[in-house]
Amino acid sequence: MGKINVSSDMRESLLHFLLQNNKNLRLKHDVINIAAEKFIISRSSVKRIWTRAKVNIIKVTIKI
């Protein structure tokens, strides 16, 4: 699969899906694979987006 630019809308939808399927910032079993298939992007893109989101969530949590 070639490099695909993930639009802001797709990223937001993906993050919404991932946030619904996590517990304490840990994704439920096989969620990355399901998200990759659902949004037609690579597993590595899903993992990269999730990792960035977790870092931002942690940063916001620490500031409070």
Helices and strands as residue ranges (DSSP letters): H 8-20, E 22-23, E 26-27, H 31-39, H 43-63
